[in-house]
Amino acid sequence: MTEEPLPAAPEPETGGDPACWANRVCPACGAFNETPGTATCPTCGRNFGDLLDE
């Protein structure tokens, strides 16, 4: 009896999370903003534009 070779492993998927999420962390309270493109922090309500001027 001959053994058949095992099937090849699937190729890993490309993509995934970006390398840096720093632009989505509120500098005032440290909360993560799960909605990209919003102007205010969902936790503390601070305007991200106001925080850049400090």
N, C-alpha and C positions, 0 to 999 in steps of 0.2 A: 504494500500500500504506500503510495506517495502522498506526502503532505503538500497542500497548496499553500503558496505564500500568503501572508497576511495582506489585507488591502492597505494601501498607503494612507498615512494620516492626512486629514483634511488640512488645507492651507489655512493659516491664521487670517482672521478678518483684519482688514485695514481700517483705519479711522479711530474713533473713540473720542475721549475727552481732550480738549485743548490742553496744552502744556501749562498754561498759567491762567488761573481764575482771578488774579489780583484785581482786575478791572471790575469785578462784580462783588467785591467786598467793600462794605461801607467803612470809610476811614474814621467815622465818628464813633460807631458802636461795634464794628466788626461783624455785623450780620451779613450773611450771604444773600445776594439779590438773585432770586431764581428766575426773574423776568428781565431778560436783557433789553436794554434800550429805555428803561424807565428812568425818570429824572429824580425820583425821591426814594429814600430807603424805606422798605416795607415795614421795618421794625421801629426805627426812631423817627421817621418822617422827615429827616433832614434832606435838603436839596443837594444832590451831588455837585452841582455847579457852585454852590455856596462853599462847599468844603474845599474846592480847588483853590479858592482865593485865600484861604487861611494859611 
